[in-house]
Amino acid sequence: MIGELKRLMIGTPLETARAVHERLNKRTALAVFSSDAMSSASYATEEILRHLALAGPALIGAAAFRYSGPLGGLIALLLIIVVFSYRQTIAAYPKGGGSYIVCSENLGRMPGLIAGAALLTDYILTVAVSISAGVFALTSLIKSLAPYSVPIAIIAIALIALANLRGLRESGALFAAPTYVFLVMVLSMIAYGIFRWITGDTITIVPPPGPVAGPGELEFGPNSHYEPISIFLLMASFASGCAALTGIEAIADGVPAFKKPEAHNARVTLVWMAFFLLTMFLGVTWLSSYGAVPSNEESLLSQIGRGVFGEGILHTILQFATAGILFLAANTAFADFPRLASFIARDRFLPRQFTSLGDRLVFSNGIVLLAGASAILVIIFNARVTNLIPLYAVGVFLGFTLSQAGMVRRWFRLKEPGWQRSAFFNGLGAVTTFVVLWVIIIAKFLEGAWMVVLLIPAIVLLFLGIHKHYVNTAKQLSLEGLEPPPPLRNTVVVPVSTLHRGVINALKYAESIAPGNVIAVHVAMDEVQTAKLREKWGKWGGTTQLVVLDSPYRSLVRPLIRYLDEVDRQWNNDIITVVLPEFVPARWWHALLHNQTALLIKGALLFRKNRVVTSVPYRLDQ
C-alpha cells in the first residue's frame, strides 16, 4: 500500500539513461537562474524602510528617501562589485564554480566546508524567505488570507517539494513565464511612474490603515518611542537591504547548463541580471518616496503598484507575478541544495544517502531535508520575511567572501595571462563583501544573526564528525595488512517458542547451512507449554538438540543472550548464526495481533560481535 501511494504521488521510476538536462539560451537562462536574485527587488527596499522607521516620522514615508536613496545607491555599487567578481569566477570555472568548489580547490578543506555550510544555510533560508514573501504578496491582495499565512506557506513548500520529487526539470516555458511577467510588470510600473513624474501627474501612495511596521514584530503608533538617527541604525538598514544581493551565485553554479560557449553566455546573462535587478531595486526605492510605508497588512510593492497603476487588473497581475517569481525563487533552491549536498556527501562530509538519485532521477533525500528545514523556519518565524532577513544575509556574504578570496588565491597560484586584473576584481569583491559581512553581523546580531553565527560552525563540526566516521570505517574495513583468516566454525541456534510449520522450515534451513551443528533453544516461561514442546520434539525435531533455558523473571531475550555468550566462549574461530522462524500474516494489520519477538531478538543482537541473524519467513494465506 505504501508503495502504491508513493507511485501515485511521485510517479513511476525513470531509467538512469533519461538523466539529461536542457541546454539553455541566454533568455531562458536569465529566467531559470535569476528568479532568486530578481525576486529580492520585491522586499529589499521594504526591509530598509522597516529599520528606518525606528527613527519615527522623520524617516517614515517620503522623508525616508533622504537615507533610503543613498543606502540603495551603496547597495547598487556593492552589487556591481560582486557581479564583476563573479564574472572572473565564471571565466575560471566554465564547468560551474560554486563557493564550495572554489574554496575547496584554492583555500583548502576547512574554508570549503565553511562555504558549504553557509550555502546550505542560505538555500534553506531562500525557501523560507521566498515562500513567506510570496504569501505576503498574495495576502496583500486578498486580505482575508492573512490569518492563514503559515498554513499557506507550508502547503506551498510541500507542493514545490512534491513537484521536485517527481522530477521537475528546468523547462524554459515553465520558468520563463513568471519571471518575465514580473520583470515586465515592475519595469512598466517604474516607467509609468517616471512618465507621471515628467508630466507633472502626482503619484499618491496611500498606505494601509494601522501602525507602521518596523523590523521583527515592532509596530509604531502616534505615541510610540523612537530611536535617534544613528550610524548603527543606518548600518542595520543597509544590512537589511543587502538581501537584494541574494541569488547572484546561481549563474556561476549553473554554467554547464548554458548553450555553447557556456562561459561567455553565462557572463552576459549575469550582466543582464544585474542590470534588471539594479533597475528594479532603485526604481522601487525611488517610488517608495511617494508615501509608501512598511506595513504588516500590505507589502511595500503592493502599495506602490496600487499608487502607480491604481486599483485594478494591473495591480492584481503585479501581485500574482510577484508571488509567482518568489515561489520560483524557492524552487531554484530545491535544485541547488540537493546538488550541493550531493557534492559534500561525495567528499564524505555528509551521509552518503545524499549522493543517491531517487526513482525520478533527483536527489530525493536533499529535497526532503530542505523542505523540512524550511518549513520549520516558516513555523518558528510565523512566515514573516522581516523576521527571517537577519538570518539570511550572513550566509550569503560569507559565501561571497570565501569564494572571492579563493579566486584571488587561484590567480596568484596559476598566474594566467591577465591574472593581475582578475585578481584585482576578485580581491576588491572579497574585501568589500568581508566588510559588509561584519556590518551585517554587528548590526543584525541581536535580531537573529547570532543563530547563523552559531549554526554554521555547528554544521562544520557535523561535517567533520561524519567524515571522521567514514575514514575510521574505511580503515577498519580495509584489507591492507590482513592475513587470510582461518576457516570458521558455524553454530546455528534456532529460538523456538512452540512447534509450528514455520519452525519446521527454519530447522530444515538451519541443518542445510550447518549439518549436525544446530541447537534449538526454548526459553521456559510456561511449564505446560514447555512440556508440550518436549512431547512433540521427538517426532518433529529430528536429530536437532533441544536446549531448555529457565527464565524465573519471565524474560525471553536475556536468557537467550546469556546462552549465546556461553556457546561463544566454548569455541575459537566460531560464528553463531541465529535463525529466527517468522510467520508473515496475510494482512499488514494482522501483525498487530501478534508478539514481535523476532524484532526484540534482532535488536538485542544487532551490536554484538560474531553474531549473524537470519529470518526464515513462513507466509500465511489468510
Backbone hydrogen bonds, N-H to C=O, Kabsch-Sander energy under -0.5 kcal/mol:
donor,donor_aa,acceptor,acceptor_aa,energy
5,L,1,M,-2.2
6,K,2,I,-2.3
7,R,3,G,-2.3
8,L,4,E,-2.1
9,M,5,L,-2.1
10,I,6,K,-3.1
11,G,6,K,-0.7
11,G,7,R,-1.3
14,L,359,D,-3.3
18,R,15,E,-1.8
19,A,16,T,-2.1
20,V,18,R,-2.2
24,L,257,A,-3.0
29,A,25,N,-2.9
30,L,26,K,-2.1
31,A,27,R,-1.2
32,V,28,T,-2.5
33,F,29,A,-2.9
34,S,30,L,-1.3
35,S,31,A,-0.6
38,M,34,S,-3.1
39,S,35,S,-1.9
40,S,36,D,-0.8
40,S,37,A,-1.0
41,A,38,M,-1.4
42,S,39,S,-2.0
43,Y,40,S,-1.4
44,A,40,S,-2.4
47,E,43,Y,-1.8
48,I,44,A,-1.5
49,L,45,T,-2.3
50,R,46,E,-2.0
51,H,47,E,-1.2
52,L,48,I,-2.0
53,A,49,L,-1.9
54,L,51,H,-1.5
55,A,52,L,-2.0
56,G,53,A,-1.8
58,A,55,A,-0.6
59,L,56,G,-2.5
60,I,57,P,-1.3
63,A,60,I,-1.0
64,A,61,G,-1.3
65,F,62,A,-1.4
66,R,63,A,-1.2
67,Y,64,A,-1.8
68,S,64,A,-3.1
69,G,65,F,-1.7
71,L,67,Y,-2.4
72,G,68,S,-2.4
73,G,69,G,-2.1
74,L,70,P,-2.3
75,I,71,L,-2.3
76,A,72,G,-2.2
77,L,73,G,-2.3
78,L,74,L,-2.4
79,L,75,I,-2.4
80,I,76,A,-2.1
81,I,77,L,-2.1
82,V,78,L,-2.5
83,V,79,L,-2.6
84,F,80,I,-2.4
85,S,81,I,-2.0
86,Y,82,V,-2.4
87,R,83,V,-1.7
88,Q,84,F,-1.1
88,Q,85,S,-0.5
89,T,85,S,-1.4
90,I,86,Y,-2.4
91,A,87,R,-1.8
92,A,88,Q,-1.8
93,Y,89,T,-2.2
96,G,93,Y,-2.0
97,G,252,A,-2.2
102,V,98,G,-2.6
103,C,99,S,-2.7
104,S,100,Y,-2.2
105,E,101,I,-2.3
106,N,102,V,-1.9
107,L,103,C,-2.7
108,G,103,C,-1.3
112,G,108,G,-1.6
113,L,109,R,-2.4
114,I,110,M,-2.4
115,A,111,P,-2.6
116,G,112,G,-2.5
117,A,113,L,-2.7
118,A,114,I,-2.5
119,L,115,A,-2.5
120,L,116,G,-2.5
121,T,117,A,-2.2
122,D,118,A,-2.4
123,Y,119,L,-2.6
124,I,120,L,-1.9
125,L,121,T,-2.3
126,T,122,D,-2.4
127,V,123,Y,-1.9
128,A,124,I,-2.0
129,V,125,L,-3.4
130,S,126,T,-2.6
131,I,127,V,-2.5
132,S,128,A,-2.0
133,A,129,V,-2.8
134,G,130,S,-2.5
135,V,131,I,-2.5
136,F,132,S,-2.1
137,A,133,A,-2.0
138,L,134,G,-1.6
139,T,135,V,-2.8
140,S,136,F,-1.9
141,L,137,A,-0.8
141,L,138,L,-0.6
142,I,138,L,-3.1
143,K,141,L,-0.7
145,L,142,I,-2.0
146,A,143,K,-1.7
148,Y,145,L,-1.9
149,S,146,A,-1.6
152,I,148,Y,-2.4
153,A,149,S,-2.5
154,I,150,V,-2.6
155,I,151,P,-2.5
156,A,152,I,-2.4
157,I,153,A,-2.4
158,A,154,I,-2.5
159,L,155,I,-2.6
160,I,156,A,-2.4
161,A,157,I,-2.6
162,L,158,A,-2.6
163,A,159,L,-2.5
164,N,160,I,-2.1
165,L,161,A,-2.5
166,R,162,L,-1.7
167,G,164,N,-1.0
168,L,163,A,-0.9
171,S,169,R,-2.6
175,F,171,S,-2.4
176,A,172,G,-3.0
177,A,173,A,-1.7
179,T,175,F,-1.2
180,Y,176,A,-2.9
181,V,177,A,-2.3
182,F,178,P,-2.3
183,L,179,T,-2.5
184,V,180,Y,-2.7
185,M,181,V,-2.5
186,V,182,F,-2.7
187,L,183,L,-2.4
188,S,184,V,-2.4
189,M,185,M,-2.2
190,I,186,V,-2.4
191,A,187,L,-2.9
192,Y,188,S,-2.9
193,G,189,M,-2.0
194,I,190,I,-2.5
195,F,191,A,-2.4
196,R,192,Y,-2.5
197,W,193,G,-2.0
198,I,194,I,-2.8
199,T,195,F,-2.4
200,G,197,W,-0.8
201,D,196,R,-2.1
202,T,200,G,-0.7
204,T,202,T,-0.6
204,T,307,G,-0.5
205,I,203,I,-0.5
205,I,290,Y,-1.5
206,V,204,T,-0.6
212,V,220,F,-2.1
213,A,294,P,-2.7
214,G,218,L,-2.7
218,L,215,P,-1.8
220,F,212,V,-2.9
224,S,221,G,-1.5
227,E,54,L,-3.4
234,L,230,S,-2.1
235,M,231,I,-2.6
236,A,232,F,-2.4
237,S,233,L,-2.1
238,F,234,L,-2.7
239,A,235,M,-2.8
240,S,236,A,-2.1
241,G,237,S,-2.2
242,C,238,F,-1.3
243,A,240,S,-1.6
244,A,241,G,-2.2
245,L,242,C,-2.0
246,T,243,A,-1.5
248,I,245,L,-1.3
250,A,247,G,-1.2
251,I,248,I,-0.9
252,A,248,I,-0.5
253,D,249,E,-2.0
254,G,250,A,-1.7
255,V,252,A,-0.7
257,A,254,G,-1.8
258,F,255,V,-2.0
259,K,24,L,-2.3
265,N,261,P,-2.4
266,A,262,E,-2.5
267,R,263,A,-2.3
268,V,264,H,-2.2
269,T,265,N,-2.4
270,L,266,A,-2.2
271,V,267,R,-1.7
272,W,268,V,-2.2
273,M,269,T,-2.8
274,A,270,L,-2.3
275,F,271,V,-2.6
276,F,272,W,-2.7
277,L,273,M,-2.6
278,L,274,A,-2.8
279,T,275,F,-2.5
280,M,276,F,-2.5
281,F,277,L,-3.0
282,L,278,L,-2.7
283,G,279,T,-2.2
284,V,280,M,-2.8
285,T,281,F,-2.1
286,W,282,L,-2.3
287,L,283,G,-2.6
288,S,284,V,-1.9
289,S,286,W,-1.6
290,Y,287,L,-1.8
291,G,288,S,-1.0
292,A,288,S,-1.2
301,L,42,S,-0.5
303,Q,299,S,-2.0
304,I,300,L,-2.4
305,G,301,L,-2.7
306,R,302,S,-2.4
307,G,303,Q,-2.3
308,V,304,I,-2.6
309,F,305,G,-2.7
310,G,305,G,-0.7
310,G,306,R,-1.1
316,T,312,G,-1.9
317,I,313,I,-2.7
318,L,314,L,-2.3
319,Q,315,H,-2.0
320,F,316,T,-2.3
321,A,317,I,-2.8
322,T,318,L,-2.3
323,A,319,Q,-2.4
324,G,320,F,-2.5
325,I,321,A,-2.5
326,L,322,T,-1.9
327,F,323,A,-2.4
328,L,324,G,-2.0
329,A,325,I,-2.1
330,A,326,L,-1.8
331,N,327,F,-1.9
332,T,328,L,-1.7
333,A,329,A,-1.2
334,F,330,A,-1.2
335,A,331,N,-0.9
335,A,332,T,-0.9
336,D,332,T,-2.0
337,F,333,A,-2.9
339,R,335,A,-0.8
340,L,336,D,-2.7
341,A,337,F,-2.8
342,S,338,P,-1.9
343,F,339,R,-1.8
344,I,340,L,-2.5
345,A,341,A,-2.5
346,R,342,S,-2.3
347,D,343,F,-1.3
348,R,345,A,-1.8
349,F,344,I,-2.1
354,F,351,P,-2.0
355,T,352,R,-2.2
356,S,353,Q,-1.1
358,G,362,V,-3.9
361,L,358,G,-1.8
364,S,362,V,-1.8
367,I,363,F,-1.7
368,V,364,S,-2.4
369,L,365,N,-2.3
370,L,366,G,-2.4
371,A,367,I,-2.5
372,G,368,V,-2.5
373,A,369,L,-2.6
374,S,370,L,-2.5
375,A,371,A,-2.1
376,I,372,G,-1.9
377,L,373,A,-1.8
378,V,374,S,-2.3
379,I,375,A,-2.1
380,I,376,I,-2.8
381,F,377,L,-2.8
382,N,379,I,-1.0
383,A,378,V,-2.0
384,R,381,F,-1.6
385,V,383,A,-0.6
387,N,384,R,-0.7
388,L,384,R,-1.1
388,L,385,V,-0.8
389,I,385,V,-2.0
391,L,388,L,-1.3
392,Y,388,L,-1.1
392,Y,389,I,-0.6
393,A,389,I,-1.3
395,G,391,L,-0.7
396,V,392,Y,-1.2
397,F,393,A,-2.5
398,L,394,V,-2.1
399,G,395,G,-2.1
400,F,396,V,-2.2
401,T,397,F,-2.5
402,L,398,L,-2.3
403,S,399,G,-2.4
404,Q,400,F,-2.6
405,A,401,T,-2.4
406,G,402,L,-2.3
407,M,403,S,-1.8
408,V,404,Q,-2.2
409,R,405,A,-2.2
410,R,406,G,-1.9
411,W,407,M,-2.5
412,F,408,V,-2.2
413,R,409,R,-1.6
414,L,410,R,-2.8
415,K,411,W,-2.4
419,W,416,E,-1.8
422,S,418,G,-1.7
423,A,419,W,-3.0
424,F,420,Q,-2.1
425,F,421,R,-2.1
426,N,422,S,-2.5
427,G,423,A,-2.7
428,L,424,F,-2.9
429,G,425,F,-2.3
430,A,426,N,-2.6
431,V,427,G,-2.6
432,T,428,L,-2.5
433,T,429,G,-2.6
434,F,430,A,-1.9
435,V,431,V,-2.3
436,V,432,T,-2.4
437,L,433,T,-2.4
438,W,434,F,-1.9
439,V,435,V,-2.0
440,I,436,V,-2.7
441,I,437,L,-2.5
442,I,438,W,-2.7
443,A,439,V,-2.8
444,K,440,I,-2.5
445,F,441,I,-0.9
448,G,444,K,-0.8
448,G,445,F,-1.0
449,A,444,K,-2.5
450,W,445,F,-1.8
451,M,448,G,-1.5
452,V,448,G,-0.7
453,V,449,A,-2.3
454,L,450,W,-1.8
455,L,451,M,-2.6
456,I,452,V,-2.6
458,A,454,L,-1.6
459,I,455,L,-2.5
460,V,456,I,-2.3
461,L,457,P,-2.5
462,L,458,A,-1.9
463,F,459,I,-2.6
464,L,460,V,-2.5
465,G,461,L,-2.4
466,I,462,L,-2.5
467,H,463,F,-2.6
468,K,464,L,-2.6
469,H,465,G,-1.9
470,Y,466,I,-2.2
471,V,467,H,-2.6
472,N,468,K,-2.6
473,T,469,H,-2.7
474,A,470,Y,-2.4
475,K,471,V,-2.2
476,Q,472,N,-2.3
477,L,473,T,-1.7
478,S,474,A,-1.0
482,L,479,L,-2.1
489,R,573,N,-2.9
490,N,488,L,-0.5
491,T,489,R,-0.6
491,T,575,I,-2.4
492,V,490,N,-0.5
492,V,517,N,-2.2
493,V,491,T,-0.5
493,V,577,T,-2.8
494,V,519,I,-2.8
496,V,521,V,-3.2
500,H,498,T,-0.5
504,I,500,H,-2.0
505,N,501,R,-2.3
506,A,502,G,-1.9
507,L,503,V,-2.5
508,K,504,I,-2.2
509,Y,505,N,-2.2
510,A,506,A,-2.5
511,E,507,L,-2.3
512,S,508,K,-1.5
513,I,509,Y,-1.2
513,I,510,A,-0.5
514,A,510,A,-1.6
517,N,514,A,-2.3
519,I,492,V,-2.9
520,A,545,Q,-3.3
521,V,494,V,-2.2
522,H,547,V,-3.0
524,A,522,H,-0.7
524,A,549,L,-3.3
525,M,523,V,-0.7
530,T,526,D,-2.4
531,A,527,E,-2.3
532,K,528,V,-2.2
533,L,529,Q,-2.0
534,R,530,T,-2.2
535,E,531,A,-2.0
536,K,532,K,-2.0
537,W,533,L,-1.5
538,G,534,R,-0.8
539,K,536,K,-0.7
540,W,536,K,-2.3
541,G,537,W,-2.8
542,G,537,W,-0.5
544,T,541,G,-1.7
545,Q,518,V,-1.0
547,V,520,A,-3.4
547,V,545,Q,-0.5
549,L,522,H,-3.1
549,L,547,V,-0.5
551,S,524,A,-1.0
554,R,551,S,-2.0
560,L,556,L,-0.9
561,I,557,V,-2.5
562,R,558,R,-2.4
563,Y,559,P,-2.2
564,L,560,L,-2.3
565,D,561,I,-2.1
566,E,562,R,-1.9
567,V,563,Y,-2.4
568,D,564,L,-2.2
569,R,565,D,-1.7
570,Q,566,E,-0.9
570,Q,567,V,-0.6
571,W,567,V,-0.7
571,W,568,D,-0.6
575,I,489,R,-3.0
576,I,610,N,-2.0
577,T,491,T,-2.9
577,T,575,I,-0.6
578,V,576,I,-0.6
578,V,612,V,-3.5
579,V,493,V,-2.3
579,V,577,T,-0.7
580,L,578,V,-0.6
580,L,614,T,-3.3
582,E,616,V,-2.1
584,V,618,Y,-2.6
590,H,587,R,-1.1
591,A,587,R,-0.6
591,A,588,W,-1.0
592,L,589,W,-1.1
593,L,590,H,-1.9
594,H,591,A,-1.4
600,L,596,Q,-1.5
601,I,597,T,-2.2
602,K,598,A,-2.6
603,G,599,L,-2.5
604,A,600,L,-2.0
605,L,601,I,-1.8
606,L,602,K,-1.1
608,R,605,L,-1.6
611,R,608,R,-0.7
612,V,576,I,-2.6
614,T,578,V,-2.9
614,T,612,V,-0.5
616,V,580,L,-2.7
618,Y,582,E,-2.6
620,L,584,V,-2.7
